């Protein structure tokens, strides 16, 4: 490994640090979905009153694949360290990773 590769490894975040996953359940059909947000490419900067960076935000529309196709709109706000501060959802509800895994396990057993 050359010196440049070593330096890049120090500055470049790992894939786990780049991603934030959310799990949602559709209010209409009950499908549970997972989506991934790239914290270094999908966030937009929000500026405060003084014109300085205040926070980051991301808006995402999630659509299932089981025939319902109703949009689930999510808005997430992150602090300047890219840690989640708040989240809002329309057309669905946030659920846990465990709920998502149970949903997938249940539906895979039916195939």
N, C-alpha and C positions, 0 to 999 in steps of 0.2 A: 504494500500500500504506500503510495507516494504521499508527500506532504500536503498536496492539494486535496486529496481524498480524505486525509485525516482532518483537515480544517473544515471541509464540507460536512463531515460527520458530526463535528462539534456544533455547527450552527443550524443544520437542517433537523427539524423535528421528526421524531419517529412517526410511522403511520398511525399509531394509537394516539399520539398527541395531536395529530392533525384532524382527527375525526371526532364528531360528537353525534351520537345516535339518539334518535327519538322513536318512540313507539306510540302509535295512535290507533284508536278503534273508531270505525265509521259509525256515526249515529244512525244511518239509514239501514245498512245491511249487516253490521256487526263484524265486518272483516277487520282483522288486526294487522297493521302494517308497520314496517320498519323503514326508516330512511336515515341516510347518513349525510352530515353536513361537514364539508371541508372547511375547517376553521381558518385556513389561510387563503382560500380562494372564493368562498361564497359569502363572506361577511362584508357588509358595507359600513363605512365609518359614519358615525353620527357626531355632529359638532354641537357644542354647548353655546351658551350666551356670549362667551368671550371669543368665540371663533376657534377654540381649541378642541382637540379630539375629546369626546365625552364618553363614548361607548361604541359598540358594534351592534348591528342588528342583521337579521336574516328573515326574509319572508319566503315561505315555501308552500306550494300547493301540491298536495299528495292525492293521488287517484289510485284506487284499488284495481285489481285485475280479475275479479270474480263476477263481472257483469253489472255491477252497480254504477260505477264510474262517476259517483257524486264527489265533488271536490272537498277536500279537507284543507282549510287554510290555517297555516301556523305562522306565528311571528315570535321570534326569539330575540332577546336582548342579552348581550354579553358585556362584561366590563372590559377595560383595556388589556387585561391579562387573558382575555378570551374565556372567562369563566361565566357560566350562565347566571343571569341576574333575574330575568323574568321570562315568562312564556304565556302565550295566549293561543286559543284554538277556536275555530268555528267549523261546524259540520262534523265534529268528532270529539273524542276525549283522549287525554294522555293516559297511557297505561304503562305498566312496568315491563321490563325485559322478560320476566318470568311469564307474564300473561301472553306475551308474543310467542314465546317458546311453546307454551301449552297449546296455543291456537295452531301453530304450525304442526306440532306433533299430532294433534287431533285430526287435522285435515290431511296429513300425509298418510295416516293409518286408513283413511277412507279411499285412498287411490288404489 
